[in-house]
């Protein structure tokens, strides 16, 4: 029970996010109106994704320093969880865009940058799967992961702000920032970030255990 408290917290926070995010009173901001409820899902998933990518980079660096394959397990699975949340973030963003901009994909700089960023990480998975030697796969994957994150952050947070964009927070459009978040939104927004992040960690830890069990079984089969 003591080891599962954070999983229980994740479930509780996500249930709270789902109920409060859909039923609470939302502020009527220009353009956004009721669609600001997407804040608790689309935006917070991407916050969780960024946090998981930070953890993945940490373990990638740790692997390069120690050559401990267990660190590579954590790096790849936190990256996998981050990719899942990134895809979900894009899908929820497309649904929001359909109601707000009139089309699922309008070629907005923010949308294009997000798609390129996710494709960079799909390339990371393809690169890893193309290598057969486990140590080489882990080493090259760790290096790629570090550089991908270094490119991903300016691609998502800097470059789209250098041009006009329909996305909230760019080009004079109202955005999801400290001035647009009232106390009611904050009461759901911050718990949602924690909830999605904990869920991502939960998925990653389960996948890590599965990966290590599979490796143990393979080693026993080879040695038998």
Backbone as ProteinMPNN parsed JSONL, in Angstrom:
{"seq_chain_A": "XXXXXXXXXXXXXXXXXXXXXXXXXXXXXXXXXXXXXXXXXXXXXXXXXXXXXXXXXXXXXXXXXXXXXXXXXXXXXXXXXXXXXXXXXXXXXXXXXXXXXXXXXXXXXXXXXXXXXXXXXXXXXXXXXXXXXXXXXXXXXXXXXXXXXXXXXXXXXXXXXXXXXXXXXXXXXXXXXXXXXXXXXXXXXXXXXXXXXXXXXXXXXXXXXXXXXXXXXXXXXXXX", "coords_chain_A": {"N_chain_A": [[0.825, -1.205, 0.0], [1.929, 1.246, 0.793], [3.765, 1.63, -1.239], [2.153, 2.099, -3.352], [0.845, 4.487, -3.164], [1.183, 6.741, -4.788], [0.113, 5.924, -7.181], [-2.553, 5.621, -6.57], [-3.038, 8.283, -6.008], [-2.653, 9.35, -8.571], [-4.849, 8.251, -9.988], [-6.957, 9.415, -8.538], [-6.501, 12.174, -8.985], [-6.805, 12.324, -11.769], [-9.444, 11.519, -12.118], [-10.654, 13.626, -10.786], [-9.818, 15.693, -12.477], [-11.144, 15.007, -14.868], [-13.876, 15.173, -14.128], [-14.173, 17.765, -12.897], [-12.99, 19.318, -14.883], [-14.762, 19.133, -17.016], [-17.242, 19.863, -15.989], [-17.076, 22.118, -14.35], [-17.508, 25.704, -13.934], [-16.542, 27.709, -16.637], [-14.353, 30.385, -17.579], [-15.333, 33.047, -19.767], [-13.534, 33.713, -22.289], [-12.417, 35.787, -25.031], [-12.744, 34.378, -28.277], [-11.88, 31.796, -27.332], [-13.851, 30.862, -25.429], [-16.022, 28.243, -24.388], [-14.252, 26.285, -25.153], [-11.959, 26.479, -23.732], [-11.824, 24.571, -21.855], [-10.348, 22.517, -22.857], [-7.848, 23.028, -22.021], [-7.288, 21.557, -19.693], [-6.708, 19.059, -20.579], [-5.485, 18.809, -23.238], [-3.301, 20.72, -22.996], [-2.169, 20.088, -20.477], [-1.42, 17.425, -20.815], [0.722, 17.737, -22.516], [2.461, 19.132, -20.891], [2.996, 17.091, -19.049], [4.245, 15.355, -20.848], [6.613, 16.777, -21.481], [7.895, 16.785, -18.975], [8.343, 14.036, -18.662], [10.067, 13.59, -20.79], [12.261, 15.024, -19.885], [13.031, 13.398, -17.729], [13.699, 11.123, -19.207], [15.912, 12.047, -20.671], [17.651, 12.509, -18.559], [18.147, 9.854, -17.668], [19.286, 8.87, -19.985], [21.683, 10.304, -20.121], [22.759, 9.332, -17.76], [23.062, 6.659, -18.451], [25.093, 6.822, -20.406], [27.188, 7.539, -18.796], [27.468, 5.388, -17.047], [27.042, 2.965, -18.364], [25.108, 1.166, -17.636], [22.589, -0.987, -18.323], [20.103, -0.862, -17.218], [19.515, 1.797, -16.849], [19.121, 2.563, -19.466], [16.779, 1.167, -19.992], [14.933, 2.651, -18.493], [15.183, 5.127, -19.767], [14.247, 4.66, -22.422], [11.61, 3.804, -21.966], [10.402, 5.92, -20.576], [10.555, 7.756, -22.593], [8.879, 6.521, -24.473], [6.416, 6.714, -23.098], [6.201, 9.482, -23.05], [5.965, 10.021, -25.792], [3.492, 8.818, -26.303], [1.811, 10.529, -24.8], [2.34, 12.854, -26.175], [1.23, 12.325, -28.712], [-1.468, 11.994, -27.97], [-1.865, 14.575, -27.056], [-1.642, 16.032, -29.451], [-3.837, 14.997, -30.858], [-6.035, 15.757, -29.203], [-5.626, 18.468, -29.422], [-6.176, 18.844, -32.137], [-8.907, 18.275, -32.183], [-9.814, 20.4, -30.634], [-9.004, 22.494, -32.336], [-10.676, 22.104, -34.522], [-13.182, 22.982, -33.625], [-12.584, 25.581, -32.945], [-10.961, 26.844, -34.914], [-12.071, 25.878, -37.196], [-11.07, 23.781, -38.663], [-9.385, 20.617, -38.588], [-6.649, 20.529, -39.055], [-4.716, 23.179, -39.766], [-2.304, 23.948, -40.692], [-0.956, 25.601, -38.99], [1.842, 27.266, -37.454], [2.44, 26.323, -34.839], [1.143, 23.854, -34.746], [2.475, 22.526, -36.838], [5.104, 22.521, -35.858], [4.788, 20.941, -33.572], [4.092, 18.5, -34.752], [6.431, 17.926, -36.205], [8.207, 17.671, -34.076], [7.192, 15.361, -32.74], [7.575, 13.5, -34.782], [10.347, 13.458, -34.827], [10.858, 11.983, -32.539], [9.597, 9.602, -33.169], [11.375, 8.807, -35.115], [13.513, 8.271, -33.473], [12.651, 5.914, -32.189], [12.523, 4.214, -34.406], [15.212, 4.207, -35.165], [16.412, 2.93, -32.943], [15.205, 0.396, -33.101], [16.33, -0.518, -35.403], [18.855, -1.331, -34.816], [20.76, -4.083, -33.807], [22.6, -4.939, -31.856], [22.599, -4.758, -28.394], [24.038, -3.029, -26.627], [25.103, -1.149, -28.395], [22.721, -0.155, -29.439], [21.602, 1.012, -27.139], [23.535, 2.961, -26.527], [23.735, 4.631, -28.858], [21.066, 5.34, -28.993], [20.787, 6.794, -26.606], [22.419, 9.023, -27.082], [21.108, 10.144, -29.29], [18.654, 10.719, -28.081], [19.28, 12.745, -26.258], [20.133, 14.863, -27.955], [17.832, 15.137, -29.478], [15.987, 16.103, -27.625], [17.177, 18.541, -27.033], [16.766, 19.845, -29.429], [14.031, 19.756, -29.602], [12.817, 21.397, -27.633], [13.315, 24.264, -28.307], [12.039, 24.111, -30.781], [9.362, 23.711, -30.159], [8.686, 25.674, -28.229], [9.949, 28.097, -28.828], [10.456, 28.774, -31.663], [7.776, 28.819, -32.886], [6.779, 31.162, -31.744], [8.03, 33.174, -33.019], [6.722, 33.865, -35.254], [3.563, 34.745, -36.826], [0.628, 33.323, -35.433], [-2.26, 31.251, -35.033], [-2.629, 30.007, -32.705], [-3.436, 29.974, -29.199], [-1.843, 32.426, -27.179], [-0.044, 33.276, -29.006], [0.7, 35.703, -31.516], [-1.01, 37.697, -30.527], [-3.325, 36.471, -29.715], [-5.541, 35.378, -27.118], [-4.127, 33.545, -24.463], [-3.07, 30.511, -22.727], [-1.992, 31.442, -20.078], [-0.531, 32.938, -17.116], [-2.092, 35.201, -16.775], [-4.482, 34.588, -17.954], [-5.471, 32.44, -16.597], [-7.778, 31.919, -14.225], [-8.68, 31.56, -10.725], [-10.339, 29.314, -10.575], [-9.708, 27.827, -12.862], [-7.015, 27.286, -12.354], [-7.285, 25.604, -10.182], [-7.897, 23.193, -11.286], [-6.101, 22.872, -13.354], [-3.346, 22.638, -12.42], [-3.432, 20.301, -10.678], [-4.116, 18.518, -12.722], [-1.827, 18.419, -14.341], [-0.05, 17.137, -12.584], [-1.438, 14.724, -12.251], [-1.529, 13.573, -14.908], [1.21, 13.345, -15.352], [1.99, 11.541, -13.329], [0.533, 9.327, -14.2], [1.854, 8.807, -16.606], [4.379, 8.11, -15.582], [3.652, 5.809, -14.223], [2.863, 4.106, -16.348], [5.356, 3.935, -17.63], [6.973, 2.668, -15.661], [5.729, 0.179, -15.43], [6.19, -0.82, -17.993], [8.974, -0.905, -17.956], [9.446, -2.925, -16.054], [8.331, -5.09, -17.438], [10.059, -5.196, -19.64], [12.468, -5.896, -18.379], [11.832, -8.385, -17.295], [11.425, -9.85, -19.651], [14.047, -9.739, -20.661], [15.403, -11.21, -18.715], [14.226, -13.733, -19.05], [15.066, -14.315, -21.673], [17.849, -14.418, -21.282], [18.053, -16.645, -19.611], [17.145, -18.639, -21.305], [19.152, -18.615, -23.211], [21.354, -19.384, -21.69], [20.631, -21.898, -20.857]], "CA_chain_A": [[0.0, 0.0, 0.0], [2.794, 2.419, 0.862], [4.42, 1.806, -2.522], [1.144, 2.382, -4.376], [0.122, 5.716, -2.852], [1.224, 7.689, -5.894], [-0.797, 5.421, -8.209], [-3.887, 6.01, -6.099], [-3.107, 9.734, -6.202], [-2.819, 9.586, -10.009], [-6.239, 7.948, -10.336], [-7.815, 10.425, -7.917], [-6.312, 13.455, -9.663], [-7.359, 12.26, -13.121], [-10.903, 11.538, -11.971], [-10.984, 15.012, -10.454], [-9.616, 16.476, -13.699], [-12.212, 14.685, -15.811], [-15.168, 15.681, -13.649], [-14.127, 19.223, -12.738], [-12.647, 19.945, -16.154], [-15.916, 19.154, -17.908], [-18.463, 20.368, -15.359], [-16.902, 23.386, -13.655], [-17.786, 26.921, -14.697], [-15.355, 28.156, -17.364], [-14.383, 31.812, -17.919], [-15.639, 33.335, -21.17], [-12.499, 34.512, -22.93], [-12.652, 35.967, -26.464], [-12.329, 33.318, -29.196], [-11.805, 30.476, -26.7], [-15.141, 30.5, -24.838], [-16.075, 26.963, -23.675], [-13.155, 25.402, -25.563], [-10.842, 26.592, -22.795], [-11.79, 23.333, -21.072], [-9.281, 21.682, -23.423], [-6.651, 23.328, -21.228], [-7.045, 20.537, -18.674], [-6.366, 17.8, -21.226], [-4.487, 19.045, -24.285], [-2.104, 21.419, -22.503], [-1.554, 19.381, -19.345], [-0.751, 16.233, -21.342], [2.028, 18.132, -23.049], [3.315, 19.401, -19.733], [3.449, 15.778, -18.598], [5.183, 14.848, -21.84], [7.899, 17.462, -21.315], [8.516, 16.288, -17.743], [8.834, 12.679, -18.905], [11.245, 13.696, -21.656], [13.368, 15.439, -19.015], [13.466, 12.188, -17.026], [14.338, 10.255, -20.2], [17.244, 12.601, -20.947], [18.46, 12.251, -17.359], [18.603, 8.459, -17.673], [20.175, 8.708, -21.138], [22.993, 10.791, -19.672], [23.232, 8.392, -16.744], [23.538, 5.448, -19.13], [26.379, 7.112, -21.042], [28.2, 7.618, -17.74], [27.611, 4.135, -16.286], [26.841, 1.779, -19.215], [24.166, 0.27, -16.965], [21.46, -1.148, -19.229], [18.875, -0.516, -16.5], [19.242, 3.206, -17.125], [18.557, 2.618, -20.816], [15.384, 0.731, -19.868], [14.148, 3.791, -18.015], [15.208, 6.18, -20.784], [13.378, 4.331, -23.556], [10.207, 3.695, -21.575], [9.884, 7.263, -20.311], [10.369, 8.365, -23.91], [7.66, 5.933, -25.036], [5.269, 7.336, -22.428], [6.133, 10.868, -23.514], [5.439, 9.999, -27.159], [2.057, 8.55, -26.179], [1.144, 11.751, -24.367], [2.471, 13.815, -27.26], [0.226, 11.993, -29.727], [-2.769, 12.345, -27.396], [-1.935, 16.033, -27.035], [-1.918, 16.5, -30.81], [-5.213, 14.614, -31.202], [-6.951, 16.653, -28.492], [-5.448, 19.789, -30.01], [-6.891, 18.855, -33.414], [-10.334, 18.386, -31.877], [-10.018, 21.79, -30.219], [-8.845, 23.353, -33.509], [-11.86, 21.947, -35.379], [-14.257, 23.821, -33.106], [-12.142, 26.972, -32.782], [-10.437, 27.37, -36.174], [-12.875, 25.377, -38.304], [-10.415, 22.676, -39.362], [-8.541, 19.833, -37.698], [-5.239, 20.881, -39.279], [-4.692, 24.389, -40.587], [-0.927, 24.294, -41.028], [-0.456, 26.61, -38.061], [3.23, 26.98, -37.05], [2.482, 25.53, -33.609], [0.778, 22.492, -35.122], [3.556, 21.945, -37.635], [6.254, 22.286, -34.983], [4.461, 19.789, -32.73], [4.167, 17.299, -35.587], [7.851, 17.66, -36.481], [8.802, 17.191, -32.829], [6.795, 13.973, -32.516], [8.248, 12.694, -35.804], [11.732, 13.277, -34.377], [10.904, 10.893, -31.558], [9.313, 8.364, -33.9], [12.648, 8.43, -35.734], [14.306, 7.686, -32.381], [12.216, 4.528, -32.018], [12.939, 3.467, -35.6], [16.662, 4.038, -35.08], [16.7, 1.903, -31.941], [14.77, -0.914, -33.582], [17.164, -0.938, -36.533], [20.138, -1.801, -34.294], [20.602, -5.401, -33.178], [23.438, -5.038, -30.667], [21.913, -4.045, -27.312], [24.863, -1.934, -26.116], [25.143, -0.12, -29.432], [21.383, 0.44, -29.484], [21.439, 1.867, -25.968], [24.461, 4.094, -26.593], [23.304, 5.536, -29.923], [19.762, 5.858, -28.59], [20.98, 7.802, -25.562], [22.952, 10.232, -27.718], [20.019, 10.717, -30.086], [17.638, 11.233, -27.163], [19.763, 14.016, -25.705], [20.106, 15.889, -28.996], [16.434, 15.342, -29.881], [15.364, 16.975, -26.629], [17.761, 19.874, -27.202], [16.128, 20.451, -30.6], [12.579, 19.755, -29.41], [12.369, 22.52, -26.8], [13.146, 25.493, -29.102], [11.086, 23.869, -31.86], [8.003, 23.807, -29.638], [8.417, 26.844, -27.391], [10.597, 29.329, -29.293], [10.25, 29.08, -33.081], [6.41, 29.26, -33.229], [6.522, 32.512, -31.236], [8.71, 34.132, -33.883], [5.87, 34.12, -36.409], [2.145, 34.855, -36.493], [0.017, 32.021, -35.195], [-3.622, 31.23, -34.51], [-2.624, 29.306, -31.418], [-3.473, 30.861, -28.027], [-0.543, 32.835, -26.663], [0.782, 33.744, -30.109], [0.068, 36.633, -32.436], [-2.027, 38.52, -29.891], [-4.483, 35.692, -29.282], [-5.51, 35.057, -25.687], [-3.415, 32.29, -24.263], [-3.16, 29.815, -21.454], [-0.889, 31.904, -19.249], [-0.904, 33.326, -15.751], [-3.104, 36.244, -16.792], [-5.729, 34.016, -18.438], [-5.91, 31.397, -15.676], [-8.334, 32.391, -12.968], [-8.494, 30.609, -9.625], [-11.068, 28.079, -10.868], [-8.923, 27.059, -13.827], [-5.802, 26.808, -11.686], [-7.654, 24.526, -9.261], [-7.93, 21.946, -12.055], [-4.942, 22.818, -14.245], [-2.14, 22.118, -11.771], [-3.614, 18.882, -10.355], [-4.128, 17.733, -13.957], [-0.429, 18.19, -14.729], [0.482, 16.107, -11.687], [-2.117, 13.468, -12.54], [-1.048, 13.01, -16.169], [2.62, 12.975, -15.188], [2.035, 10.303, -12.545], [0.064, 8.24, -15.061], [2.956, 8.489, -17.508], [5.388, 7.382, -14.801], [3.079, 4.483, -13.957], [3.001, 3.336, -17.591], [6.778, 3.69, -17.869], [7.51, 1.689, -14.71], [5.198, -1.14, -15.811], [6.92, -1.24, -19.196], [10.347, -1.238, -17.553], [9.409, -4.25, -15.431], [8.108, -6.063, -18.513], [11.295, -5.285, -20.421], [13.484, -6.61, -17.6], [11.413, -9.789, -17.221], [11.724, -10.438, -20.959], [15.492, -9.913, -20.769], [15.776, -12.322, -17.829], [13.801, -14.981, -19.702], [15.963, -14.544, -22.809], [19.16, -14.823, -20.76], [17.953, -18.016, -19.107], [17.032, -19.527, -22.463], [20.472, -18.683, -23.841], [22.281, -20.096, -20.802], [20.182, -23.265, -20.575]], "C_chain_A": [[0.861, 1.258, 0.0], [3.464, 2.695, -0.479], [3.442, 2.212, -3.618], [0.425, 3.709, -4.158], [0.081, 6.676, -4.034], [0.34, 7.24, -7.057], [-2.239, 5.768, -7.852], [-4.093, 7.509, -6.295], [-3.334, 10.069, -7.672], [-4.262, 9.359, -10.438], [-7.174, 9.021, -9.793], [-7.715, 11.766, -8.646], [-6.922, 13.447, -11.058], [-8.884, 12.202, -13.101], [-11.391, 12.952, -11.66], [-10.872, 15.903, -11.69], [-10.755, 16.258, -14.679], [-13.535, 15.32, -15.393], [-15.173, 17.208, -13.578], [-13.848, 19.922, -14.061], [-13.824, 20.066, -17.1], [-17.129, 19.863, -17.313], [-18.311, 21.724, -14.678], [-17.26, 24.563, -14.555], [-16.5, 27.425, -15.337], [-15.462, 29.645, -17.672], [-14.617, 32.006, -19.41], [-14.589, 34.285, -21.731], [-12.824, 34.669, -24.41], [-12.037, 34.816, -27.265], [-12.442, 31.944, -28.542], [-13.159, 29.998, -26.181], [-15.073, 29.156, -24.114], [-14.9, 26.047, -24.017], [-11.945, 25.512, -24.645], [-10.758, 25.365, -21.891], [-10.722, 22.373, -21.591], [-7.962, 21.898, -22.701], [-6.292, 22.181, -20.297], [-6.638, 19.19, -19.267], [-5.235, 18.002, -22.238], [-3.191, 19.639, -23.729], [-1.403, 20.623, -21.41], [-0.889, 18.079, -19.778], [0.633, 16.584, -21.875], [2.984, 18.569, -21.946], [3.872, 18.093, -19.189], [4.465, 15.18, -19.544], [6.566, 15.467, -21.658], [8.623, 16.952, -20.074], [9.073, 14.884, -17.934], [10.039, 12.672, -19.84], [12.468, 14.151, -20.865], [13.924, 14.237, -18.265], [14.204, 11.259, -17.982], [15.749, 10.738, -20.527], [18.172, 12.357, -19.766], [19.005, 10.823, -17.373], [19.473, 8.148, -18.887], [21.588, 9.158, -20.781], [23.594, 9.825, -18.66], [23.737, 7.104, -17.378], [24.912, 5.68, -19.756], [27.505, 7.175, -20.015], [28.474, 6.266, -17.096], [27.596, 2.874, -17.141], [25.951, 0.732, -18.544], [22.891, 0.199, -17.803], [20.136, -0.808, -18.552], [18.514, 0.954, -16.699], [18.667, 3.386, -18.528], [17.102, 2.17, -20.809], [14.492, 1.901, -19.474], [14.072, 4.895, -19.068], [14.223, 5.884, -21.911], [11.908, 4.312, -23.144], [9.607, 5.038, -21.174], [9.696, 8.025, -21.62], [9.113, 7.83, -24.576], [6.408, 6.551, -24.423], [5.091, 8.779, -22.889], [5.562, 10.942, -24.925], [3.936, 9.75, -27.149], [1.3, 9.816, -25.796], [1.236, 12.84, -25.435], [1.437, 13.589, -28.351], [-1.174, 12.345, -29.228], [-2.956, 13.859, -27.344], [-2.243, 16.609, -28.405], [-3.363, 16.195, -31.199], [-6.223, 15.527, -30.508], [-6.836, 18.08, -29.008], [-6.17, 19.919, -31.342], [-8.401, 18.975, -33.203], [-10.688, 19.808, -31.455], [-9.967, 22.719, -31.427], [-10.065, 23.279, -34.426], [-12.979, 22.873, -34.925], [-13.875, 25.295, -33.069], [-11.705, 27.603, -34.102], [-11.217, 26.887, -37.386], [-12.256, 24.232, -39.069], [-9.516, 21.935, -38.384], [-7.074, 20.235, -37.819], [-5.184, 22.047, -40.249], [-3.286, 24.778, -41.023], [-0.361, 25.39, -40.158], [0.971, 26.262, -37.626], [3.339, 26.121, -35.8], [2.138, 24.073, -33.898], [1.916, 21.816, -35.878], [4.775, 21.621, -36.777], [6.014, 21.077, -34.087], [4.579, 18.493, -33.515], [5.614, 16.929, -35.888], [8.531, 17.1, -35.237], [8.466, 15.738, -32.548], [7.462, 13.053, -33.531], [9.714, 12.466, -35.454], [11.84, 12.105, -33.411], [10.452, 9.565, -32.154], [10.582, 7.861, -34.586], [13.585, 7.795, -34.71], [13.944, 6.222, -32.175], [12.65, 3.667, -33.198], [14.432, 3.196, -35.568], [17.019, 2.935, -34.103], [16.353, 0.509, -32.462], [15.603, -1.424, -34.75], [18.51, -1.502, -36.093], [19.935, -3.1, -33.522], [21.428, -5.558, -31.91], [22.854, -4.169, -29.551], [22.719, -2.859, -26.783], [24.956, -0.794, -27.122], [23.804, 0.609, -29.522], [21.183, 1.415, -28.326], [22.305, 3.12, -26.068], [24.018, 5.111, -27.648], [21.946, 6.153, -29.585], [19.876, 6.953, -27.552], [21.471, 9.118, -26.158], [21.86, 10.934, -28.522], [18.983, 11.374, -29.177], [18.025, 12.595, -26.602], [19.661, 15.136, -26.737], [18.679, 16.165, -29.476], [15.731, 16.278, -28.911], [15.879, 18.404, -26.766], [17.158, 20.598, -28.404], [14.629, 20.637, -30.391], [12.093, 20.997, -28.663], [12.271, 23.828, -27.593], [12.141, 25.325, -30.237], [9.654, 24.095, -31.394], [7.723, 25.159, -28.984], [8.973, 28.157, -27.94], [10.204, 29.681, -30.724], [8.815, 29.499, -33.414], [6.085, 30.675, -32.763], [7.189, 33.589, -32.089], [7.895, 34.47, -35.122], [4.425, 34.231, -35.953], [1.526, 33.471, -36.389], [-1.403, 32.199, -34.686], [-3.677, 30.687, -33.095], [-2.679, 30.292, -30.258], [-2.08, 31.155, -27.489], [0.388, 33.351, -27.733], [-0.009, 34.756, -30.941], [-1.052, 37.465, -31.838], [-3.265, 37.779, -29.458], [-4.404, 35.425, -27.789], [-4.922, 33.686, -25.475], [-3.63, 31.698, -22.898], [-1.97, 30.224, -20.596], [-1.43, 32.387, -17.914], [-2.016, 34.363, -15.729], [-4.469, 35.712, -17.238], [-6.283, 32.958, -17.496], [-6.477, 32.03, -14.409], [-8.207, 31.288, -11.92], [-9.201, 29.285, -9.89], [-10.293, 27.2, -11.849], [-7.669, 26.484, -13.182], [-6.103, 25.612, -10.791], [-7.738, 23.177, -9.96], [-6.639, 21.767, -12.847], [-3.726, 22.17, -13.585], [-2.297, 20.677, -11.294], [-3.608, 17.994, -11.596], [-2.711, 17.433, -14.432], [0.176, 17.078, -13.89], [-0.13, 14.754, -12.016], [-1.629, 12.813, -13.815], [0.406, 12.571, -16.055], [2.757, 11.68, -14.403], [1.556, 9.115, -13.365], [1.155, 7.821, -16.039], [4.06, 7.718, -16.813], [4.922, 5.959, -14.506], [3.232, 3.58, -15.178], [4.457, 2.966, -17.832], [7.335, 2.623, -16.941], [6.992, 0.284, -15.003], [5.953, -1.681, -17.013], [8.363, -1.618, -18.875], [10.394, -2.619, -16.93], [9.203, -5.343, -16.481], [9.375, -6.275, -19.33], [12.35, -6.1, -19.68], [13.126, -8.083, -17.423], [11.718, -10.495, -18.537], [13.22, -10.682, -21.125], [15.961, -11.081, -19.909], [15.411, -13.662, -18.453], [14.716, -15.317, -20.873], [17.334, -15.018, -22.343], [19.13, -16.263, -20.262], [17.858, -19.016, -20.251], [18.378, -19.696, -23.154], [21.427, -19.53, -23.014], [21.877, -21.541, -20.534], [20.626, -24.245, -21.667]], "O_chain_A": [[0.563, 2.222, -0.706], [3.707, 3.85, -0.828], [3.861, 2.625, -4.699], [-0.512, 4.027, -4.891], [-0.927, 7.346, -4.262], [-0.131, 8.071, -7.834], [-3.034, 6.155, -8.708], [-5.17, 7.954, -6.692], [-4.114, 10.966, -7.991], [-4.835, 10.171, -11.164], [-8.074, 9.482, -10.494], [-8.73, 12.416, -8.895], [-7.495, 14.448, -11.49], [-9.54, 12.773, -13.972], [-12.401, 13.411, -12.195], [-11.723, 16.761, -11.924], [-11.275, 17.213, -15.256], [-14.226, 15.931, -16.208], [-16.061, 17.862, -14.125], [-14.399, 20.988, -14.334], [-13.884, 20.999, -17.901], [-17.954, 20.405, -18.049], [-19.305, 22.413, -14.449], [-17.307, 24.434, -15.778], [-15.48, 27.555, -14.661], [-16.548, 30.127, -17.994], [-14.146, 31.211, -20.223], [-14.735, 35.505, -21.657], [-13.444, 33.783, -24.997], [-10.942, 34.347, -26.957], [-13.029, 31.028, -29.118], [-13.571, 28.87, -26.454], [-14.168, 28.94, -23.309], [-14.587, 25.133, -23.255], [-11.005, 24.725, -24.762], [-9.741, 25.143, -21.235], [-10.246, 21.513, -20.85], [-7.067, 21.056, -22.759], [-5.114, 21.866, -20.13], [-6.263, 18.278, -18.53], [-4.156, 17.426, -22.097], [-2.108, 19.108, -23.974], [-0.178, 20.498, -21.417], [0.102, 17.665, -19.177], [1.59, 15.828, -21.707], [4.195, 18.387, -22.068], [5.064, 17.987, -18.903], [5.438, 14.565, -19.108], [7.574, 14.76, -21.677], [9.829, 16.712, -20.114], [10.151, 14.57, -17.43], [10.933, 11.839, -19.694], [13.585, 13.714, -21.141], [15.139, 14.068, -18.169], [15.221, 10.671, -17.615], [16.673, 9.933, -20.647], [19.346, 12.034, -19.95], [20.19, 10.607, -17.117], [20.314, 7.251, -18.825], [22.565, 8.48, -21.098], [24.79, 9.536, -18.698], [24.715, 6.518, -16.913], [25.795, 4.83, -19.648], [28.657, 6.891, -20.343], [29.591, 6.016, -16.642], [28.078, 1.827, -16.708], [26.041, -0.455, -18.856], [22.196, 1.2, -17.972], [19.154, -0.5, -19.228], [17.336, 1.31, -16.714], [17.826, 4.257, -18.752], [16.278, 2.727, -21.535], [13.428, 2.11, -20.057], [13.027, 5.523, -19.242], [13.452, 6.757, -22.31], [11.051, 4.762, -23.904], [8.421, 5.274, -21.407], [8.785, 8.844, -21.741], [8.358, 8.594, -25.178], [5.455, 6.875, -25.132], [3.968, 9.241, -23.094], [4.763, 11.828, -25.224], [3.191, 10.389, -27.892], [0.273, 10.138, -26.393], [0.321, 13.65, -25.583], [0.839, 14.539, -28.857], [-1.973, 12.922, -29.965], [-4.057, 14.367, -27.56], [-3.014, 17.561, -28.522], [-4.037, 17.033, -31.8], [-7.157, 16.017, -31.143], [-7.821, 18.819, -29.032], [-6.717, 20.978, -31.652], [-9.087, 19.681, -33.941], [-11.716, 20.353, -31.857], [-10.786, 23.63, -31.542], [-10.444, 24.278, -35.037], [-13.652, 23.484, -35.755], [-14.743, 26.164, -33.152], [-12.035, 28.756, -34.382], [-11.05, 27.418, -38.484], [-12.848, 23.748, -40.034], [-8.954, 22.533, -37.467], [-6.347, 20.279, -36.827], [-5.561, 21.917, -41.413], [-3.095, 25.818, -41.652], [0.61, 26.046, -40.537], [1.284, 25.086, -37.445], [4.231, 25.278, -35.706], [2.768, 23.164, -33.359], [2.272, 20.673, -35.591], [5.403, 20.576, -36.946], [6.923, 20.278, -33.863], [5.103, 17.501, -33.01], [5.982, 15.756, -35.832], [9.333, 16.171, -35.325], [9.34, 14.961, -32.163], [7.873, 11.946, -33.184], [10.266, 11.406, -35.748], [12.796, 11.332, -33.461], [10.879, 8.507, -31.691], [10.84, 6.658, -34.637], [14.356, 6.894, -35.039], [14.826, 5.381, -32.007], [13.091, 2.531, -33.019], [14.878, 2.097, -35.898], [17.855, 2.086, -34.413], [17.118, -0.438, -32.284], [15.588, -2.616, -35.056], [19.23, -2.088, -36.901], [19.04, -3.198, -32.683], [21.001, -6.241, -30.979], [22.64, -2.972, -29.746], [22.154, -1.799, -26.517], [24.895, 0.379, -26.753], [23.758, 1.831, -29.663], [20.656, 2.511, -28.513], [21.856, 4.216, -25.732], [23.936, 6.307, -27.368], [21.703, 7.329, -29.854], [19.141, 7.939, -27.607], [21.0, 10.193, -25.786], [21.704, 12.153, -28.448], [18.494, 12.464, -29.475], [17.187, 13.49, -26.488], [19.166, 16.223, -26.438], [18.353, 17.296, -29.839], [14.965, 17.148, -29.327], [15.117, 19.361, -26.633], [17.049, 21.825, -28.401], [14.029, 21.563, -30.938], [11.071, 21.58, -29.025], [11.216, 24.461, -27.557], [11.466, 26.282, -30.616], [8.827, 24.61, -32.146], [6.645, 25.726, -29.164], [8.507, 29.227, -27.549], [9.676, 30.765, -30.973], [8.637, 30.457, -34.166], [5.203, 31.321, -33.328], [6.938, 34.779, -31.899], [8.327, 35.272, -35.95], [4.093, 33.857, -34.828], [1.857, 32.565, -37.155], [-1.712, 33.17, -33.996], [-4.657, 30.888, -32.377], [-2.039, 31.342, -30.315], [-1.247, 30.258, -27.358], [1.488, 33.814, -27.43], [-1.231, 34.668, -31.05], [-1.953, 37.898, -32.557], [-4.175, 38.381, -28.888], [-3.31, 35.262, -27.248], [-5.198, 32.762, -26.24], [-4.276, 32.286, -22.03], [-1.041, 29.439, -20.408], [-2.619, 32.265, -17.621], [-2.8, 34.412, -14.781], [-5.498, 36.316, -16.934], [-7.461, 32.613, -17.591], [-5.737, 32.609, -13.614], [-7.685, 30.209, -12.204], [-8.713, 28.236, -9.471], [-10.23, 25.982, -11.687], [-7.305, 25.335, -13.431], [-5.276, 24.711, -10.655], [-7.66, 22.134, -9.311], [-6.142, 20.651, -12.996], [-3.141, 21.244, -14.147], [-1.376, 19.883, -11.484], [-3.151, 16.852, -11.54], [-2.424, 16.321, -14.876], [0.836, 16.182, -14.416], [0.576, 13.747, -12.057], [-1.339, 11.616, -13.818], [0.789, 11.537, -16.602], [3.552, 10.813, -14.769], [2.102, 8.018, -13.247], [1.361, 6.631, -16.277], [4.619, 6.779, -17.381], [5.717, 5.019, -14.539], [3.673, 2.437, -15.065], [4.765, 1.831, -18.193], [8.091, 1.758, -17.382], [7.723, -0.693, -14.845], [6.314, -2.857, -17.052], [8.908, -2.551, -19.464], [11.287, -3.408, -17.241], [9.832, -6.399, -16.413], [9.719, -7.407, -19.67], [13.049, -6.908, -20.29], [14.012, -8.937, -17.403], [12.218, -11.62, -18.534], [13.624, -11.712, -21.666], [16.821, -11.856, -20.328], [16.19, -14.614, -18.395], [15.102, -16.473, -21.049], [17.916, -15.921, -22.943], [20.083, -17.013, -20.472], [18.421, -20.108, -20.178], [18.709, -20.784, -23.627], [22.216, -20.301, -23.56], [22.685, -22.328, -20.04], [20.331, -25.437, -21.584]]}, "name": "protein", "num_of_chains": 1, "seq": "XXXXXXXXXXXXXXXXXXXXXXXXXXXXXXXXXXXXXXXXXXXXXXXXXXXXXXXXXXXXXXXXXXXXXXXXXXXXXXXXXXXXXXXXXXXXXXXXXXXXXXXXXXXXXXXXXXXXXXXXXXXXXXXXXXXXXXXXXXXXXXXXXXXXXXXXXXXXXXXXXXXXXXXXXXXXXXXXXXXXXXXXXXXXXXXXXXXXXXXXXXXXXXXXXXXXXXXXXXXXXXXX"}
